[in-house]
Amino acid sequence: MSDKQLLHLVFGGELENLEEVRFRDLDKLDLVGVYPDYESATKAWRSKAQSTVDNAHMRYFIVHMHKLLDPDGDGKF
């Protein structure tokens, strides 16, 4: 088992339209949380996405923070 943190951010918000990722109101973004692995992030994403299924403009995303923090994957800054 690896001790490397593979952080993932789950967040969502209401889109202005369904053709692009542009949020209607940035002050109303739903920051669900930061998760230590993709599996737990997917569970949180699925739960939030399913709870907002009646709003076609509401979208949730998973951001691979570990790829932003360490783009070359060597574990160093």
PDB file of N, CA, C and O in Angstrom:
ATOM      1  N   MET A   1       0.836  -1.182   0.000  1.00  0.00           N
ATOM      2  CA  MET A   1       0.000   0.000   0.000  1.00  0.00           C
ATOM      3  C   MET A   1       0.879   1.243   0.000  1.00  0.00           C
ATOM      4  O   MET A   1       1.822   1.334   0.786  1.00  0.00           O
ATOM      5  N   SER A   2       0.588   2.176  -0.851  1.00  0.00           N
ATOM      6  CA  SER A   2       1.372   3.386  -0.989  1.00  0.00           C
ATOM      7  C   SER A   2       0.977   4.410   0.064  1.00  0.00           C
ATOM      8  O   SER A   2      -0.197   4.530   0.415  1.00  0.00           O
ATOM      9  N   ASP A   3       1.971   5.156   0.569  1.00  0.00           N
ATOM     10  CA  ASP A   3       1.676   6.218   1.517  1.00  0.00           C
ATOM     11  C   ASP A   3       1.545   7.569   0.813  1.00  0.00           C
ATOM     12  O   ASP A   3       1.400   8.603   1.464  1.00  0.00           O
ATOM     13  N   LYS A   4       1.595   7.552  -0.493  1.00  0.00           N
ATOM     14  CA  LYS A   4       1.470   8.771  -1.291  1.00  0.00           C
ATOM     15  C   LYS A   4       0.026   9.272  -1.247  1.00  0.00           C
ATOM     16  O   LYS A   4      -0.911   8.502  -1.455  1.00  0.00           O
ATOM     17  N   GLN A   5      -0.143  10.556  -0.977  1.00  0.00           N
ATOM     18  CA  GLN A   5      -1.484  11.143  -0.966  1.00  0.00           C
ATOM     19  C   GLN A   5      -1.891  11.506  -2.385  1.00  0.00           C
ATOM     20  O   GLN A   5      -1.174  12.217  -3.089  1.00  0.00           O
ATOM     21  N   LEU A   6      -3.039  11.015  -2.789  1.00  0.00           N
ATOM     22  CA  LEU A   6      -3.596  11.350  -4.099  1.00  0.00           C
ATOM     23  C   LEU A   6      -4.886  12.139  -3.852  1.00  0.00           C
ATOM     24  O   LEU A   6      -5.989  11.604  -3.965  1.00  0.00           O
ATOM     25  N   LEU A   7      -4.725  13.414  -3.515  1.00  0.00           N
ATOM     26  CA  LEU A   7      -5.843  14.251  -3.114  1.00  0.00           C
ATOM     27  C   LEU A   7      -6.771  14.584  -4.277  1.00  0.00           C
ATOM     28  O   LEU A   7      -6.330  14.850  -5.394  1.00  0.00           O
ATOM     29  N   HIS A   8      -8.074  14.560  -3.980  1.00  0.00           N
ATOM     30  CA  HIS A   8      -9.108  14.873  -4.968  1.00  0.00           C
ATOM     31  C   HIS A   8     -10.110  15.836  -4.350  1.00  0.00           C
ATOM     32  O   HIS A   8     -10.556  15.634  -3.221  1.00  0.00           O
ATOM     33  N   LEU A   9     -10.462  16.878  -5.083  1.00  0.00           N
ATOM     34  CA  LEU A   9     -11.450  17.857  -4.655  1.00  0.00           C
ATOM     35  C   LEU A   9     -12.767  17.575  -5.372  1.00  0.00           C
ATOM     36  O   LEU A   9     -12.787  17.376  -6.586  1.00  0.00           O
ATOM     37  N   VAL A  10     -13.867  17.560  -4.618  1.00  0.00           N
ATOM     38  CA  VAL A  10     -15.201  17.403  -5.199  1.00  0.00           C
ATOM     39  C   VAL A  10     -15.942  18.715  -4.962  1.00  0.00           C
ATOM     40  O   VAL A  10     -16.051  19.188  -3.831  1.00  0.00           O
ATOM     41  N   PHE A  11     -16.447  19.289  -6.048  1.00  0.00           N
ATOM     42  CA  PHE A  11     -17.207  20.530  -5.949  1.00  0.00           C
ATOM     43  C   PHE A  11     -18.232  20.588  -7.061  1.00  0.00           C
ATOM     44  O   PHE A  11     -18.169  19.824  -8.024  1.00  0.00           O
ATOM     45  N   GLY A  12     -19.177  21.503  -6.921  1.00  0.00           N
ATOM     46  CA  GLY A  12     -20.193  21.642  -7.960  1.00  0.00           C
ATOM     47  C   GLY A  12     -20.870  22.987  -7.888  1.00  0.00           C
ATOM     48  O   GLY A  12     -20.622  23.797  -6.995  1.00  0.00           O
ATOM     49  N   GLY A  13     -21.730  23.193  -8.857  1.00  0.00           N
ATOM     50  CA  GLY A  13     -22.486  24.424  -8.923  1.00  0.00           C
ATOM     51  C   GLY A  13     -23.417  24.410 -10.118  1.00  0.00           C
ATOM     52  O   GLY A  13     -23.398  23.494 -10.941  1.00  0.00           O
ATOM     53  N   GLU A  14     -24.216  25.429 -10.189  1.00  0.00           N
ATOM     54  CA  GLU A  14     -25.189  25.531 -11.276  1.00  0.00           C
ATOM     55  C   GLU A  14     -24.535  26.218 -12.475  1.00  0.00           C
ATOM     56  O   GLU A  14     -23.959  27.299 -12.346  1.00  0.00           O
ATOM     57  N   LEU A  15     -24.632  25.584 -13.629  1.00  0.00           N
ATOM     58  CA  LEU A  15     -24.041  26.123 -14.853  1.00  0.00           C
ATOM     59  C   LEU A  15     -24.972  27.137 -15.509  1.00  0.00           C
ATOM     60  O   LEU A  15     -26.193  27.045 -15.387  1.00  0.00           O
ATOM     61  N   GLU A  16     -24.373  28.114 -16.213  1.00  0.00           N
ATOM     62  CA  GLU A  16     -25.174  29.085 -16.955  1.00  0.00           C
ATOM     63  C   GLU A  16     -25.924  28.420 -18.103  1.00  0.00           C
ATOM     64  O   GLU A  16     -27.089  28.720 -18.362  1.00  0.00           O
ATOM     65  N   ASN A  17     -25.228  27.510 -18.786  1.00  0.00           N
ATOM     66  CA  ASN A  17     -25.858  26.742 -19.862  1.00  0.00           C
ATOM     67  C   ASN A  17     -25.199  25.375 -19.911  1.00  0.00           C
ATOM     68  O   ASN A  17     -24.180  25.147 -19.258  1.00  0.00           O
ATOM     69  N   LEU A  18     -25.772  24.476 -20.675  1.00  0.00           N
ATOM     70  CA  LEU A  18     -25.283  23.104 -20.704  1.00  0.00           C
ATOM     71  C   LEU A  18     -24.173  22.858 -21.714  1.00  0.00           C
ATOM     72  O   LEU A  18     -23.688  21.735 -21.847  1.00  0.00           O
ATOM     73  N   GLU A  19     -23.772  23.898 -22.422  1.00  0.00           N
ATOM     74  CA  GLU A  19     -22.755  23.758 -23.468  1.00  0.00           C
ATOM     75  C   GLU A  19     -21.333  24.010 -22.984  1.00  0.00           C
ATOM     76  O   GLU A  19     -20.377  23.649 -23.670  1.00  0.00           O
ATOM     77  N   GLU A  20     -21.176  24.632 -21.795  1.00  0.00           N
ATOM     78  CA  GLU A  20     -19.836  24.939 -21.307  1.00  0.00           C
ATOM     79  C   GLU A  20     -19.818  24.930 -19.779  1.00  0.00           C
ATOM     80  O   GLU A  20     -20.859  24.993 -19.125  1.00  0.00           O
ATOM     81  N   VAL A  21     -18.616  24.852 -19.238  1.00  0.00           N
ATOM     82  CA  VAL A  21     -18.471  24.880 -17.782  1.00  0.00           C
ATOM     83  C   VAL A  21     -18.235  26.332 -17.368  1.00  0.00           C
ATOM     84  O   VAL A  21     -17.101  26.795 -17.250  1.00  0.00           O
ATOM     85  N   ARG A  22     -19.339  27.024 -17.153  1.00  0.00           N
ATOM     86  CA  ARG A  22     -19.321  28.401 -16.665  1.00  0.00           C
ATOM     87  C   ARG A  22     -20.438  28.493 -15.628  1.00  0.00           C
ATOM     88  O   ARG A  22     -21.619  28.330 -15.935  1.00  0.00           O
ATOM     89  N   PHE A  23     -20.024  28.760 -14.391  1.00  0.00           N
ATOM     90  CA  PHE A  23     -20.975  28.726 -13.286  1.00  0.00           C
ATOM     91  C   PHE A  23     -21.816  29.993 -13.219  1.00  0.00           C
ATOM     92  O   PHE A  23     -21.335  31.097 -13.475  1.00  0.00           O
ATOM     93  N   ARG A  24     -23.070  29.808 -12.872  1.00  0.00           N
ATOM     94  CA  ARG A  24     -24.036  30.904 -12.768  1.00  0.00           C
ATOM     95  C   ARG A  24     -23.650  31.878 -11.659  1.00  0.00           C
ATOM     96  O   ARG A  24     -23.747  33.091 -11.850  1.00  0.00           O
ATOM     97  N   ASP A  25     -23.212  31.373 -10.498  1.00  0.00           N
ATOM     98  CA  ASP A  25     -22.888  32.225  -9.349  1.00  0.00           C
ATOM     99  C   ASP A  25     -21.750  31.575  -8.563  1.00  0.00           C
ATOM    100  O   ASP A  25     -21.961  30.579  -7.872  1.00  0.00           O
ATOM    101  N   LEU A  26     -20.553  32.137  -8.669  1.00  0.00           N
ATOM    102  CA  LEU A  26     -19.392  31.556  -7.992  1.00  0.00           C
ATOM    103  C   LEU A  26     -19.526  31.577  -6.471  1.00  0.00           C
ATOM    104  O   LEU A  26     -18.920  30.751  -5.788  1.00  0.00           O
ATOM    105  N   ASP A  27     -20.305  32.502  -5.940  1.00  0.00           N
ATOM    106  CA  ASP A  27     -20.515  32.563  -4.494  1.00  0.00           C
ATOM    107  C   ASP A  27     -21.350  31.386  -3.986  1.00  0.00           C
ATOM    108  O   ASP A  27     -21.379  31.118  -2.785  1.00  0.00           O
ATOM    109  N   LYS A  28     -22.020  30.693  -4.884  1.00  0.00           N
ATOM    110  CA  LYS A  28     -22.871  29.570  -4.485  1.00  0.00           C
ATOM    111  C   LYS A  28     -22.273  28.209  -4.856  1.00  0.00           C
ATOM    112  O   LYS A  28     -22.985  27.204  -4.866  1.00  0.00           O
ATOM    113  N   LEU A  29     -20.967  28.168  -5.161  1.00  0.00           N
ATOM    114  CA  LEU A  29     -20.329  26.878  -5.424  1.00  0.00           C
ATOM    115  C   LEU A  29     -20.416  26.005  -4.179  1.00  0.00           C
ATOM    116  O   LEU A  29     -20.272  26.489  -3.056  1.00  0.00           O
ATOM    117  N   ASP A  30     -20.648  24.740  -4.388  1.00  0.00           N
ATOM    118  CA  ASP A  30     -20.740  23.771  -3.308  1.00  0.00           C
ATOM    119  C   ASP A  30     -19.410  23.023  -3.225  1.00  0.00           C
ATOM    120  O   ASP A  30     -19.131  22.148  -4.044  1.00  0.00           O
ATOM    121  N   LEU A  31     -18.593  23.373  -2.231  1.00  0.00           N
ATOM    122  CA  LEU A  31     -17.320  22.694  -2.021  1.00  0.00           C
ATOM    123  C   LEU A  31     -17.591  21.495  -1.115  1.00  0.00           C
ATOM    124  O   LEU A  31     -17.701  21.631   0.104  1.00  0.00           O
ATOM    125  N   VAL A  32     -17.694  20.336  -1.725  1.00  0.00           N
ATOM    126  CA  VAL A  32     -18.077  19.117  -1.010  1.00  0.00           C
ATOM    127  C   VAL A  32     -16.961  18.673  -0.083  1.00  0.00           C
ATOM    128  O   VAL A  32     -17.210  18.370   1.084  1.00  0.00           O
ATOM    129  N   GLY A  33     -15.726  18.630  -0.587  1.00  0.00           N
ATOM    130  CA  GLY A  33     -14.606  18.241   0.259  1.00  0.00           C
ATOM    131  C   GLY A  33     -13.400  17.773  -0.517  1.00  0.00           C
ATOM    132  O   GLY A  33     -13.424  17.660  -1.743  1.00  0.00           O
ATOM    133  N   VAL A  34     -12.334  17.500   0.232  1.00  0.00           N
ATOM    134  CA  VAL A  34     -11.090  16.958  -0.311  1.00  0.00           C
ATOM    135  C   VAL A  34     -10.962  15.528   0.206  1.00  0.00           C
ATOM    136  O   VAL A  34     -11.146  15.263   1.394  1.00  0.00           O
ATOM    137  N   TYR A  35     -10.642  14.613  -0.706  1.00  0.00           N
ATOM    138  CA  TYR A  35     -10.626  13.182  -0.388  1.00  0.00           C
ATOM    139  C   TYR A  35      -9.255  12.597  -0.694  1.00  0.00           C
ATOM    140  O   TYR A  35      -8.569  13.058  -1.606  1.00  0.00           O
ATOM    141  N   PRO A  36      -8.851  11.573   0.074  1.00  0.00           N
ATOM    142  CA  PRO A  36      -7.505  11.025  -0.042  1.00  0.00           C
ATOM    143  C   PRO A  36      -7.283  10.086  -1.227  1.00  0.00           C
ATOM    144  O   PRO A  36      -6.149   9.705  -1.517  1.00  0.00           O
ATOM    145  N   ASP A  37      -8.362   9.716  -1.908  1.00  0.00           N
ATOM    146  CA  ASP A  37      -8.220   8.807  -3.044  1.00  0.00           C
ATOM    147  C   ASP A  37      -9.422   8.975  -3.984  1.00  0.00           C
ATOM    148  O   ASP A  37     -10.451   9.542  -3.615  1.00  0.00           O
ATOM    149  N   TYR A  38      -9.258   8.469  -5.191  1.00  0.00           N
ATOM    150  CA  TYR A  38     -10.300   8.625  -6.212  1.00  0.00           C
ATOM    151  C   TYR A  38     -11.579   7.889  -5.833  1.00  0.00           C
ATOM    152  O   TYR A  38     -12.674   8.372  -6.121  1.00  0.00           O
ATOM    153  N   GLU A  39     -11.461   6.745  -5.200  1.00  0.00           N
ATOM    154  CA  GLU A  39     -12.638   5.953  -4.840  1.00  0.00           C
ATOM    155  C   GLU A  39     -13.559   6.723  -3.886  1.00  0.00           C
ATOM    156  O   GLU A  39     -14.769   6.779  -4.107  1.00  0.00           O
ATOM    157  N   SER A  40     -13.001   7.310  -2.843  1.00  0.00           N
ATOM    158  CA  SER A  40     -13.846   8.053  -1.898  1.00  0.00           C
ATOM    159  C   SER A  40     -14.371   9.339  -2.531  1.00  0.00           C
ATOM    160  O   SER A  40     -15.486   9.762  -2.225  1.00  0.00           O
ATOM    161  N   ALA A  41     -13.593   9.963  -3.402  1.00  0.00           N
ATOM    162  CA  ALA A  41     -14.065  11.159  -4.111  1.00  0.00           C
ATOM    163  C   ALA A  41     -15.234  10.802  -5.034  1.00  0.00           C
ATOM    164  O   ALA A  41     -16.196  11.562  -5.142  1.00  0.00           O
ATOM    165  N   THR A  42     -15.152   9.662  -5.688  1.00  0.00           N
ATOM    166  CA  THR A  42     -16.221   9.223  -6.580  1.00  0.00           C
ATOM    167  C   THR A  42     -17.514   8.974  -5.808  1.00  0.00           C
ATOM    168  O   THR A  42     -18.598   9.309  -6.287  1.00  0.00           O
ATOM    169  N   LYS A  43     -17.406   8.394  -4.628  1.00  0.00           N
ATOM    170  CA  LYS A  43     -18.598   8.159  -3.802  1.00  0.00           C
ATOM    171  C   LYS A  43     -19.260   9.480  -3.425  1.00  0.00           C
ATOM    172  O   LYS A  43     -20.483   9.604  -3.495  1.00  0.00           O
ATOM    173  N   ALA A  44     -18.457  10.470  -3.026  1.00  0.00           N
ATOM    174  CA  ALA A  44     -18.998  11.781  -2.659  1.00  0.00           C
ATOM    175  C   ALA A  44     -19.606  12.465  -3.874  1.00  0.00           C
ATOM    176  O   ALA A  44     -20.686  13.048  -3.785  1.00  0.00           O
ATOM    177  N   TRP A  45     -18.918  12.396  -5.009  1.00  0.00           N
ATOM    178  CA  TRP A  45     -19.415  12.999  -6.246  1.00  0.00           C
ATOM    179  C   TRP A  45     -20.759  12.378  -6.645  1.00  0.00           C
ATOM    180  O   TRP A  45     -21.710  13.091  -6.963  1.00  0.00           O
ATOM    181  N   ARG A  46     -20.825  11.063  -6.624  1.00  0.00           N
ATOM    182  CA  ARG A  46     -22.044  10.354  -7.025  1.00  0.00           C
ATOM    183  C   ARG A  46     -23.220  10.733  -6.115  1.00  0.00           C
ATOM    184  O   ARG A  46     -24.333  10.949  -6.594  1.00  0.00           O
ATOM    185  N   SER A  47     -22.974  10.809  -4.831  1.00  0.00           N
ATOM    186  CA  SER A  47     -24.013  11.163  -3.875  1.00  0.00           C
ATOM    187  C   SER A  47     -24.558  12.568  -4.140  1.00  0.00           C
ATOM    188  O   SER A  47     -25.773  12.769  -4.162  1.00  0.00           O
ATOM    189  N   LYS A  48     -23.668  13.534  -4.339  1.00  0.00           N
ATOM    190  CA  LYS A  48     -24.106  14.910  -4.597  1.00  0.00           C
ATOM    191  C   LYS A  48     -24.790  15.020  -5.963  1.00  0.00           C
ATOM    192  O   LYS A  48     -25.805  15.704  -6.090  1.00  0.00           O
ATOM    193  N   ALA A  49     -24.256  14.367  -6.963  1.00  0.00           N
ATOM    194  CA  ALA A  49     -24.854  14.424  -8.305  1.00  0.00           C
ATOM    195  C   ALA A  49     -26.256  13.822  -8.292  1.00  0.00           C
ATOM    196  O   ALA A  49     -27.171  14.373  -8.905  1.00  0.00           O
ATOM    197  N   GLN A  50     -26.429  12.721  -7.614  1.00  0.00           N
ATOM    198  CA  GLN A  50     -27.744  12.082  -7.561  1.00  0.00           C
ATOM    199  C   GLN A  50     -28.744  12.906  -6.757  1.00  0.00           C
ATOM    200  O   GLN A  50     -29.940  12.875  -7.045  1.00  0.00           O
ATOM    201  N   SER A  51     -28.274  13.634  -5.762  1.00  0.00           N
ATOM    202  CA  SER A  51     -29.188  14.437  -4.947  1.00  0.00           C
ATOM    203  C   SER A  51     -29.680  15.689  -5.676  1.00  0.00           C
ATOM    204  O   SER A  51     -30.643  16.323  -5.242  1.00  0.00           O
ATOM    205  N   THR A  52     -29.021  16.045  -6.784  1.00  0.00           N
ATOM    206  CA  THR A  52     -29.407  17.245  -7.541  1.00  0.00           C
ATOM    207  C   THR A  52     -29.888  16.890  -8.949  1.00  0.00           C
ATOM    208  O   THR A  52     -29.886  17.740  -9.839  1.00  0.00           O
ATOM    209  N   VAL A  53     -30.295  15.645  -9.149  1.00  0.00           N
ATOM    210  CA  VAL A  53     -30.661  15.163 -10.480  1.00  0.00           C
ATOM    211  C   VAL A  53     -31.836  15.940 -11.085  1.00  0.00           C
ATOM    212  O   VAL A  53     -31.964  15.990 -12.308  1.00  0.00           O
ATOM    213  N   ASP A  54     -32.688  16.541 -10.265  1.00  0.00           N
ATOM    214  CA  ASP A  54     -33.834  17.298 -10.779  1.00  0.00           C
ATOM    215  C   ASP A  54     -33.453  18.647 -11.382  1.00  0.00           C
ATOM    216  O   ASP A  54     -34.264  19.263 -12.075  1.00  0.00           O
ATOM    217  N   ASN A  55     -32.230  19.116 -11.128  1.00  0.00           N
ATOM    218  CA  ASN A  55     -31.766  20.383 -11.683  1.00  0.00           C
ATOM    219  C   ASN A  55     -30.760  20.076 -12.795  1.00  0.00           C
ATOM    220  O   ASN A  55     -29.610  19.737 -12.515  1.00  0.00           O
ATOM    221  N   ALA A  56     -31.182  20.191 -14.032  1.00  0.00           N
ATOM    222  CA  ALA A  56     -30.338  19.829 -15.178  1.00  0.00           C
ATOM    223  C   ALA A  56     -29.080  20.692 -15.283  1.00  0.00           C
ATOM    224  O   ALA A  56     -28.105  20.273 -15.907  1.00  0.00           O
ATOM    225  N   HIS A  57     -29.080  21.875 -14.691  1.00  0.00           N
ATOM    226  CA  HIS A  57     -27.930  22.767 -14.778  1.00  0.00           C
ATOM    227  C   HIS A  57     -26.908  22.557 -13.663  1.00  0.00           C
ATOM    228  O   HIS A  57     -25.828  23.147 -13.688  1.00  0.00           O
ATOM    229  N   MET A  58     -27.243  21.733 -12.702  1.00  0.00           N
ATOM    230  CA  MET A  58     -26.334  21.487 -11.582  1.00  0.00           C
ATOM    231  C   MET A  58     -25.350  20.394 -11.957  1.00  0.00           C
ATOM    232  O   MET A  58     -25.743  19.320 -12.414  1.00  0.00           O
ATOM    233  N   ARG A  59     -24.061  20.675 -11.762  1.00  0.00           N
ATOM    234  CA  ARG A  59     -23.019  19.707 -12.102  1.00  0.00           C
ATOM    235  C   ARG A  59     -21.989  19.639 -10.987  1.00  0.00           C
ATOM    236  O   ARG A  59     -21.660  20.646 -10.360  1.00  0.00           O
ATOM    237  N   TYR A  60     -21.491  18.441 -10.754  1.00  0.00           N
ATOM    238  CA  TYR A  60     -20.415  18.219  -9.788  1.00  0.00           C
ATOM    239  C   TYR A  60     -19.210  17.653 -10.521  1.00  0.00           C
ATOM    240  O   TYR A  60     -19.345  16.951 -11.523  1.00  0.00           O
ATOM    241  N   PHE A  61     -18.026  17.973 -10.001  1.00  0.00           N
ATOM    242  CA  PHE A  61     -16.769  17.607 -10.649  1.00  0.00           C
ATOM    243  C   PHE A  61     -15.799  17.044  -9.627  1.00  0.00           C
ATOM    244  O   PHE A  61     -15.882  17.336  -8.434  1.00  0.00           O
ATOM    245  N   ILE A  62     -14.871  16.225 -10.126  1.00  0.00           N
ATOM    246  CA  ILE A  62     -13.744  15.743  -9.331  1.00  0.00           C
ATOM    247  C   ILE A  62     -12.481  16.334  -9.943  1.00  0.00           C
ATOM    248  O   ILE A  62     -12.211  16.152 -11.130  1.00  0.00           O
ATOM    249  N   VAL A  63     -11.710  17.043  -9.120  1.00  0.00           N
ATOM    250  CA  VAL A  63     -10.438  17.622  -9.555  1.00  0.00           C
ATOM    251  C   VAL A  63      -9.313  16.803  -8.936  1.00  0.00           C
ATOM    252  O   VAL A  63      -9.280  16.593  -7.724  1.00  0.00           O
ATOM    253  N   HIS A  64      -8.407  16.351  -9.764  1.00  0.00           N
ATOM    254  CA  HIS A  64      -7.257  15.573  -9.308  1.00  0.00           C
ATOM    255  C   HIS A  64      -6.197  16.549  -8.794  1.00  0.00           C
ATOM    256  O   HIS A  64      -5.287  16.937  -9.526  1.00  0.00           O
ATOM    257  N   MET A  65      -6.330  16.933  -7.539  1.00  0.00           N
ATOM    258  CA  MET A  65      -5.422  17.933  -6.962  1.00  0.00           C
ATOM    259  C   MET A  65      -3.975  17.461  -6.965  1.00  0.00           C
ATOM    260  O   MET A  65      -3.059  18.268  -7.126  1.00  0.00           O
ATOM    261  N   HIS A  66      -3.766  16.173  -6.790  1.00  0.00           N
ATOM    262  CA  HIS A  66      -2.398  15.647  -6.760  1.00  0.00           C
ATOM    263  C   HIS A  66      -1.684  15.902  -8.080  1.00  0.00           C
ATOM    264  O   HIS A  66      -0.462  16.047  -8.096  1.00  0.00           O
ATOM    265  N   LYS A  67      -2.410  15.958  -9.176  1.00  0.00           N
ATOM    266  CA  LYS A  67      -1.793  16.234 -10.471  1.00  0.00           C
ATOM    267  C   LYS A  67      -1.430  17.707 -10.620  1.00  0.00           C
ATOM    268  O   LYS A  67      -0.491  18.051 -11.337  1.00  0.00           O
ATOM    269  N   LEU A  68      -2.173  18.572  -9.943  1.00  0.00           N
ATOM    270  CA  LEU A  68      -1.856  19.998  -9.962  1.00  0.00           C
ATOM    271  C   LEU A  68      -0.684  20.315  -9.039  1.00  0.00           C
ATOM    272  O   LEU A  68       0.145  21.170  -9.347  1.00  0.00           O
ATOM    273  N   LEU A  69      -0.622  19.617  -7.899  1.00  0.00           N
ATOM    274  CA  LEU A  69       0.433  19.867  -6.921  1.00  0.00           C
ATOM    275  C   LEU A  69       1.766  19.242  -7.319  1.00  0.00           C
ATOM    276  O   LEU A  69       2.825  19.745  -6.945  1.00  0.00           O
ATOM    277  N   ASP A  70       1.718  18.156  -8.069  1.00  0.00           N
ATOM    278  CA  ASP A  70       2.920  17.434  -8.482  1.00  0.00           C
ATOM    279  C   ASP A  70       2.751  16.947  -9.924  1.00  0.00           C
ATOM    280  O   ASP A  70       2.559  15.754 -10.157  1.00  0.00           O
ATOM    281  N   PRO A  71       2.823  17.872 -10.894  1.00  0.00           N
ATOM    282  CA  PRO A  71       2.504  17.515 -12.286  1.00  0.00           C
ATOM    283  C   PRO A  71       3.408  16.450 -12.903  1.00  0.00           C
ATOM    284  O   PRO A  71       2.961  15.697 -13.769  1.00  0.00           O
ATOM    285  N   ASP A  72       4.662  16.370 -12.478  1.00  0.00           N
ATOM    286  CA  ASP A  72       5.549  15.355 -13.073  1.00  0.00           C
ATOM    287  C   ASP A  72       5.553  14.047 -12.279  1.00  0.00           C
ATOM    288  O   ASP A  72       6.187  13.074 -12.686  1.00  0.00           O
ATOM    289  N   GLY A  73       4.837  14.024 -11.135  1.00  0.00           N
ATOM    290  CA  GLY A  73       4.666  12.790 -10.379  1.00  0.00           C
ATOM    291  C   GLY A  73       5.869  12.292  -9.627  1.00  0.00           C
ATOM    292  O   GLY A  73       5.908  11.124  -9.242  1.00  0.00           O
ATOM    293  N   ASP A  74       6.869  13.151  -9.400  1.00  0.00           N
ATOM    294  CA  ASP A  74       8.062  12.685  -8.699  1.00  0.00           C
ATOM    295  C   ASP A  74       7.997  12.870  -7.184  1.00  0.00           C
ATOM    296  O   ASP A  74       8.929  12.494  -6.474  1.00  0.00           O
ATOM    297  N   GLY A  75       6.905  13.445  -6.687  1.00  0.00           N
ATOM    298  CA  GLY A  75       6.735  13.630  -5.259  1.00  0.00           C
ATOM    299  C   GLY A  75       7.487  14.826  -4.687  1.00  0.00           C
ATOM    300  O   GLY A  75       7.568  14.988  -3.470  1.00  0.00           O
ATOM    301  N   LYS A  76       8.040  15.669  -5.571  1.00  0.00           N
ATOM    302  CA  LYS A  76       8.803  16.849  -5.128  1.00  0.00           C
ATOM    303  C   LYS A  76       8.217  18.100  -5.758  1.00  0.00           C
ATOM    304  O   LYS A  76       7.560  18.050  -6.798  1.00  0.00           O
ATOM    305  N   PHE A  77       8.472  19.222  -5.102  1.00  0.00           N
ATOM    306  CA  PHE A  77       8.045  20.512  -5.672  1.00  0.00           C
ATOM    307  C   PHE A  77       8.976  20.931  -6.771  1.00  0.00           C
ATOM    308  O   PHE A  77       8.785  21.988  -7.373  1.00  0.00           O
TER     309      PHE A  77
END
